[in-house]
């Protein structure tokens, strides 16, 4: 979606860039000591597939409101998968709750329950184990995926196969971020992008 030829939603930047500038390296990261690059077209395809498969899991944008849309959490250090999940959630109308990897289990449980998180992405084995430790106390949590290969964990790459749902085109809240405050309180900040 564009206004005056400019994208109005973050995930619209990729097709806009492809159309105006062509395909080129958009992201790069070191994996096992070697640089791995992702072109704009590759990132767009990953996001399209991921967003469709998140919807096929039964996650929903609901009425596109902060309380009506399903929440997806992510605990991870910076990496390309972080960008993929962020943009895929926005494209699917889901609300992403990024959480600091250093968040302790008690705080994690509170955030998951307060946001009613249904799906979580973990960046590594230690973060996956932290999520597993609180998952019995989070009734809303239905899906846990890990970016790194972890024995017994569902890999996020499962969501890169056979998309079965179409993405939506009307969005409001794009991200909900919890910030710790003194005395055990938390503040919820909601980030929005324009819906035209």
Residue pairs with C-beta under 8 A, 6 or more apart in sequence:
1 7
1 8
1 9
1 12
1 169
1 196
2 8
2 12
2 16
3 194
3 196
6 16
7 13
7 16
8 193
8 194
8 195
8 196
9 90
9 171
9 174
9 193
9 194
9 195
10 87
10 90
10 174
10 193
11 47
11 87
11 88
11 90
11 91
14 26
14 40
14 43
14 44
14 47
14 87
15 44
17 26
17 40
18 40
18 41
18 44
23 39
23 40
23 41
24 39
24 40
25 37
25 38
25 39
26 38
26 39
26 40
26 42
26 43
27 37
27 38
27 43
27 80
27 83
28 35
28 36
28 37
28 38
29 35
29 36
29 79
29 80
30 36
36 80
38 46
38 80
43 80
43 83
43 84
43 87
46 84
46 88
46 160
47 84
47 87
47 88
47 91
48 91
48 163
48 167
49 159
49 160
49 161
49 163
50 84
50 85
50 88
50 159
50 160
51 87
51 88
51 89
51 91
51 92
51 167
52 92
52 163
52 164
52 165
52 166
52 167
53 158
53 159
53 160
53 161
53 162
53 163
53 164
53 165
54 72
54 88
54 89
54 92
54 94
54 119
54 159
55 92
55 165
55 166
55 167
56 163
56 164
56 165
57 119
57 142
57 143
58 142
59 70
59 72
59 92
59 94
59 118
59 119
60 69
60 70
60 93
60 94
61 68
61 69
61 70
61 92
61 93
61 94
61 168
61 171
62 68
62 69
62 70
62 93
63 69
64 93
64 170
64 171
64 172
64 173
64 195
65 172
65 173
66 95
66 172
66 173
66 176
66 190
69 93
69 94
69 95
69 173
70 94
70 95
70 118
70 119
71 94
71 95
71 96
71 97
71 115
71 116
71 117
71 118
71 119
71 176
72 85
72 89
72 94
72 95
72 96
72 97
72 117
72 118
72 119
72 120
72 121
73 96
73 97
73 98
73 99
73 111
73 112
73 115
73 117
73 119
73 120
73 121
74 82
74 85
74 86
74 96
74 97
74 98
74 99
74 120
74 121
74 122
74 123
75 99
75 100
75 101
75 103
75 108
75 120
75 121
75 122
75 123
75 127
75 130
75 131
76 82
76 101
76 121
76 122
76 123
76 124
76 127
76 147
77 101
77 123
77 124
79 123
79 147
81 121
81 123
81 147
81 156
82 98
82 123
85 96
85 121
85 156
86 96
86 98
86 175
89 95
89 96
89 174
90 96
90 171
90 174
90 175
90 193
91 167
91 168
91 171
92 167
92 168
93 167
93 168
93 170
93 171
95 115
95 173
95 174
95 175
95 176
95 190
96 174
96 175
96 176
97 111
97 115
97 117
97 175
97 176
97 177
97 178
98 175
98 177
99 108
99 111
99 178
101 123
101 127
103 111
105 130
105 133
105 134
107 180
107 186
108 130
108 131
108 134
109 134
109 137
109 138
110 186
111 117
111 178
111 186
112 120
112 134
112 138
112 140
112 141
113 137
113 138
113 139
113 140
114 178
114 186
114 188
115 176
115 178
115 188
116 140
117 138
117 140
117 141
118 140
118 141
118 142
118 143
119 141
119 142
119 143
119 144
119 145
120 131
120 141
120 143
120 144
120 145
121 145
121 146
121 147
121 156
122 128
122 130
122 131
122 144
122 145
122 146
122 147
122 150
122 153
123 146
123 147
123 148
124 146
124 147
124 148
124 150
125 146
125 148
125 150
125 153
127 146
128 144
128 146
128 148
128 150
128 153
131 144
132 144
135 141
135 144
143 154
144 153
144 154
145 153
145 154
145 155
145 156
145 158
145 159
146 153
146 154
146 155
146 156
147 156
149 155
170 195
171 193
171 195
172 192
172 193
172 195
173 190
173 191
173 192
174 191
174 192
174 193
175 190
175 191
176 188
176 189
176 190
176 191
177 188
177 189
177 190
177 191
178 186
178 187
178 188
178 189
179 186
179 187
179 189
180 186
181 187
